[in-house]
Amino acid sequence: MNILTTRSYKGETDWCAIANLIDACETVDRLGEEVSATELKLVLDAPKLDQARDVQLWEDGNYKLIGLALLDMPDSPEEIDASLWFYVHPKVRGAGLEKDIIKWGEKRLREVGKERNLPAKLRTYSREDKTDEMRLLEKQGFEVDRYFWTMARSLAEPIPAPEFPADFALTHVSGEQDIQPWVEMFNQSFIDHWNHHDLTAETVRYWMQDPNYQPELDLIAVSGDRKFAAFCDCQIKPQKNARSPTKDGWIELLGTRRDFRKMGLGKAMLLAGLHKLKAAGANTAKLSVDADSLTGATKLYKSVGFRPMETWIEWVKTV
């Protein structure tokens, strides 16, 4: 490999090069669950991300971007549970850049661990059929920690009508006044899920700045006493659909608050989301789910016609 240079992320001026790198990777990898360039921009520009230290770019001798890495570290008082996202141009894969990226991630995570005086784990992911990537991660000391499925369902097939319990109304997020109760509902819904990290109102407020965000697809079930009980956040992603023979809609988030479970709200919200996606023009619905979910999520999705189409592996390494 030619001599490479590294540098920090500079913001808007890097976006043409980053989009070209993501496009080159997607053309070869065809990873349906992969983050699009638009979604990655939202992550890179997030308020809590230290752009100067937690994002790294690699360029070749012609100043062409060939590698990008991002270290995402949710706040936690007990342990740093960091996720390493990285992209390597297909033309230079297997020549050592992937190892350099992992070493950079480990070094940066050790620095943060010392600063916070906390133990740290480094996570990353791969699709099950990407054997070269899996072999690389094993050689770098990563171990398999969890499996996830991308599931899909045709919206051309009949969708049952959602049936809500008495005194529950279906509505959608309608602005700033809904953010804090939505965050409380989300955290109470996912508190017993694997590797959960609480959301903040600041994070959700930032998510809503995504140009693809549609509040009318961000559904909520509200109880008779006006308590947010369950949610189904749906999205249609034009950038991904431009590459796909189908027009996909995504069930991004689905959950029911602990004290409202076993009432059929989860299924009702899911079916309501499918109807909304179909009405918005999608012909296929997709979602990502923990294959070992303890809440019965996979059983619920299968019961309404979803089937696994990809398996993803979450890898972990203690740093």
N, C-alpha and C positions, 0 to 999 in steps of 0.2 A: 504494500500500500504506500502511496505517496505520503510525504510529511503532511500532517494535519495540524490545523490550528484550532484552538478552542476559545470561546468567548461567551459572555452572558447575553441574555435576551434583551433586545433594545426596544421592544414594543412594536408599534405600528409599522415601522420601517422594515421589519423582518417578515411581515405577513405574506408577501408574495412568495418569498423563498420557502416559507413553512408550508403554504398551501401546495406548492409544487412538489415538495418532499412527500407530503401526505398522499397526494394524487399518485405519485410514482409507486409508493408502497401499496396503495389500495388496488392499483392496476394488476399487480402481481399476486397479492395476498387474497383478495376477494373476501375480506373478513366482515361479514354482515353485522357483527356486534361491535366492530371497531368504531372509535370516536371519530366523527367527521372533523374537517378543518374548522368549521364554524363552532362546533362544540369545544374543540381544543382551545380555540381563541378565548372562549369564555373562562376556561380553567386557567389559562396563562395570565389573564388579566384580572383574576380574582383579587379582591382587596387584601386578603391575608397571606397571599403568596409572596415570598421574598424573591422577586424576579432576579435580583442580582446574584443570589447564591443558590437558589433552588431550581434554576433552569440553566441548562448548558447546551451550547450549539457547537457542532464540529463542522469545519469547512475544509475543502481540499485546497491544493495549491492555486487553483483558479478562483478561490473564494466562493465556490459553490457549496451550498448547504447539503451535507450528506448524512448528518446525524443530529438528533434532537433528544434530549432527556429532560424529564420533569420529575421532581421529588415532591409528592403531596403528603403533608404531615398533619393530620387532624389534631386538634388540641386534646390533650388528655393528661390528667394529673398522675397517672399510674405508669404509663408506658407509651413510648413513641411507636406508633404503628404506621409506618410510612409505605406508600405505594410508589414504585418506580415505573413510569411510563416512558417508553423509548421507541424511537423510529430510526431505522438505518436504511439508506437508499439501497435498493436491490442490487445495484451494480457493484457495491463494495461489501456485501455481506460475506461473512465467513473469513474475513481477512484480519480480524482482531479488534475492530471497532466496538463490537458488542461487549467484549471483555472490558475494554477501556471505560465504556459507559457504566457498567456494573461497578467497577472499581471507583469511579467518580461518585456514584450513588452511595456506596458504602462509606467512603471517606467523609462525604457531607453529612451522612446520618450519624457517624461517630462524633463529629463536631457538635451537632445539635444535642446528642445524648449527653455529652460532657457539659454543655451550656445549661441544660435543664436538670442534670443529675438524675437521668432516668434510663432504664434499660430500653433497648430499641430492637425492632424487627423490621426487616425489609421485605416487602411483598412485590410481586409482579405476576403477570398472567400470560398464558399462551393457549392457542387452540389445540385440541387434542391431536389433530393430524399434522401439526407442524413439528415433525420429529427432530429436525436440526436444532430448532430453538429449545425444545425440551432437553435435548442432549447437552446443549450449552449450559442451561440453567442447572442441570444436575452436576456438571463438572465444576460449576462455580459455587457449589455447596447449598443450593436451594433444595427444598423438599416439598412434595405435594401436600397441600393443606386442605384444599376444598375443591369440589367440582360444581360447575354451574352449567345450566342448559340455556340455550336460546331456543324458544319454542315458537311455533307459528300456527295460525289458523286462517283458513280462507274465509273471507267475509261474504263470499257468494253463497255459502251454505246458510241455512236458516239460523237465525239468532233468537233464542227464546226471549220473551219479554221479561224484564227484571221485575221481581216481586219484592217490594219493601215492606217491612213490618209496619203495623199501624203507628201513626204519629211520627213517622220519619219522612222527610222531604228531600228530594234530590235538587241540588243547586250547584253553583260553581263559584270559584274564587272571584271576588268582585272588587279587589283593590287592597289598599294599605290596611284597612280595618280588619281584614281577614288573615293577615300574615301571622300575627302572634298566636291566635287560637289554632291555626293550621299547624304551626310548629309544635305546639303542645300536643296536638293530636298525633302528629307524626312520631314524636319521640315516645309517647305512650304506646303507640302501635308497634314500634320496632325495638323497644327496649329489651325484649327477650330474644331477638334475632342474633345470629352469629355475627360477631365482629361489628356490632352496632356502635356508632358514634353519634351523639346528639347533634341535631341541627340547631342553628341559631336563626333568628329573624333576619340578621344581616345577610346570611348566606342565601336564604330564600328570596329576599328582596333583590339580591344580585341576579339570581337565576331568572327572575321575571324580566330582566333586561335582554335576555336572549331574543333575537329577532324572530325565532321560530315559536316562541311561547305564545299560546293561545289560551286566555283565561277561560273561555267557554268550554275548553276541553279538560280543564282542571276541576274535576267533579268532587263534590262533597255531599255526604248524607248528614242531615241535621236533625237532631231529635226534637221532640215536642217542646222541650225546655231550652231550645236553641243551642245545644251543645254539639260541637263538631264530633261526629261519631266514626265516620269512615271516609275514605278518599280513594279516588282513581284518577291519577294524572296521566292524560293521554297526549301524544304528540305525533305530528306528521312532519317529517324532516326532508325538505325538498332536495338538499344536497345529497343525501343518501339515495333518494328515489331517482335522481338523475342517472345513477349507475345501475339501477335495478330494473329487471323486466316487469316487476310488479310495483304497485304503488303501496308502500308499506305504511301502516300506522302502528305506533308503539304504545303499549301499556308500560309507561315508565315506572310508576309507583302505584301500588295497591296495598291498602292496609285497613285494619279495623282496630279501634281503640280497645284496650283490654276489657273494660267494663261493658262493652257492647258486642262481644263475641258470642258465637253460638246462636245467633239470631237470623242468619242468612244474609247479613249486610255485605259480606265480602263478595258473594256470588252476585248479588243484586248490583253492586257497584261495577263489577267486572262486565256484566252483561250490558249495563248502561253505557260503559265505555266503548264496548264493541259497536253498539248502535251509533254512538256519536262519531266514531272513526269512519264507519261506513257512510254516514250522512255527509261527512267532510270529504268524501271521495276516495278513501283508502279501499283497496280490495284484498289486502292481507293484513292481519294483525300479528305483531310479534312482541315478545317480552323476554326478559332474562330472569332466571330464578335459581336459587340455591337448590341443587339437586338433592341435598340432604336436609331440606327445610323441616324443622320440627313442628311447624304450624299447619301442615297439611296443604301448603300452597300448590305443590305439584299435582296433588290429587284434585284440587279445585280446578286447576287449569285444564287438566285432561278431561274433566267431567263436562266441560263446555267446548271440547273439540281441539284444544291445543295439543301439538305433538312435538317432541324434541327434534331439532334440525342440526344443532351444533353443540358440542361439548367443550367447555372452557375449563382450564385448570388454574387455580390460584396457588402460587408458589410462595414459600416463606423461608427466610434465613435470619437467624439471630446475628446481630452485628455487635 
